[in-house]
Amino acid sequence: MIETARLRLRRGTTADIPGLVAALNDWTVAQWLQRPPFPYSADDACAFLRWSRAHEEAAPPAAYVVADRASDRLLGVASLEPQEARAELGYWLIPTAQGRGLMREAVGALLEDGPMRLPGVRTVYATTDPDNYRSQAVLLASGFRKVAEEIRDKPTRRGGSVLFRFERPLHTEAA
Ligand SMILES: CC(C)(COP(=O)(O)OP(=O)(O)OC[C@H]1O[C@@H](n2cnc3c(N)ncnc32)[C@H](O)[C@@H]1OP(=O)(O)O)[C@@H](O)C(=O)NCCC(=O)NCCS
């Protein structure tokens, strides 16, 4: 578990399923995402919980539920998923939690925790839709820089064919 001033990044539980289903069926959230299915069912939420907790005994979850620190209510998800020397950052917030700088706070905590949790990872990357200005602002404010514009294998839910790739070192002292 990771805590910040306003947030708790914790393992997902079955109590989060209704919140996951509601958020990921909301087009204002889902239109920007690639991995969660759309429409999104309770079975999809169960599969997500199983996946995020798969290595529970050995390591922290690949994906944290971002919860309100005071109420513990689900506000979103933030993941840092390792693939050898790289890790992919992904995130979303429920609409009512957006616009308050919460994801910048969550990403900052996740990256600070990363070197201890993922010692083999050197580089963190994230991809965004070119029109997702808020996500790009979160990445730039978190020390990422845009490194490429790429053609997607298949179009996004919004019909886009381009993605922006951002990267930063995980160990900033090595930057
Ligand atoms: C992307 C997302 C996580 C951003 O989190 P957030 O905490 O709501 O971010 P905020 O809106 O508070 O802040 C983001 C930044 O975008 C800026 N911003 C907002 N609207 C903007 C716009 N139209 N153009 C440029 N910048 C904009 C804000 O000023 C802020 O920058 P600052 O911190 O330097 O002031 C959230 O909007 C979300 O969950 N969206 C839907 C899912 C999604 O897009 N996930 C990411 C997929 S790559």
The ligand as a Gaussian input file, in Angstrom:
#p B3LYP/6-31G(d) Opt

LIG

0 1
 C       -6.008000      11.619000     -17.794000
 C       -6.445000      11.727000     -16.337000
 C       -5.933000      10.517000     -15.567000
 C       -5.846000      13.021000     -15.788000
 O       -5.931000      13.004000     -14.376000
 P       -6.433000      14.263000     -13.533000
 O       -5.928000      14.085000     -12.157000
 O       -7.885000      14.421000     -13.758000
 O       -5.663000      15.430000     -14.222000
 P       -6.034000      16.992000     -14.110000
 O       -7.120000      17.301000     -15.084000
 O       -6.239000      17.355000     -12.689000
 O       -4.670000      17.624000     -14.553000
 C       -4.068000      17.264000     -15.753000
 C       -3.372000      18.430000     -16.361000
 O       -4.024000      18.637000     -17.599000
 C       -4.180000      20.000000     -17.793000
 N       -5.293000      20.116000     -18.714000
 C       -6.599000      19.944000     -18.465000
 N       -7.298000      20.120000     -19.612000
 C       -6.400000      20.406000     -20.570000
 C       -6.484000      20.680000     -21.965000
 N       -7.657000      20.690000     -22.605000
 N       -5.343000      20.919000     -22.656000
 C       -4.150000      20.884000     -22.030000
 N       -3.998000      20.628000     -20.723000
 C       -5.120000      20.392000     -20.009000
 C       -4.398000      20.540000     -16.420000
 O       -4.123000      21.932000     -16.372000
 C       -3.391000      19.754000     -15.628000
 O       -2.097000      20.282000     -15.787000
 P       -1.309000      20.911000     -14.555000
 O       -1.277000      19.832000     -13.499000
 O        0.026000      21.240000     -15.111000
 O       -2.122000      22.095000     -14.135000
 C       -7.993000      11.780000     -16.192000
 O       -8.459000      12.918000     -16.866000
 C       -8.681000      10.529000     -16.721000
 O       -8.826000       9.559000     -16.014000
 N       -9.127000      10.567000     -18.005000
 C       -9.832000       9.436000     -18.604000
 C       -8.940000       8.198000     -18.772000
 C       -7.614000       8.514000     -19.429000
 O       -7.518000       9.371000     -20.285000
 N       -6.561000       7.776000     -19.006000
 C       -5.238000       7.943000     -19.563000
 C       -5.074000       7.154000     -20.813000
 S       -3.458000       7.441000     -21.560000

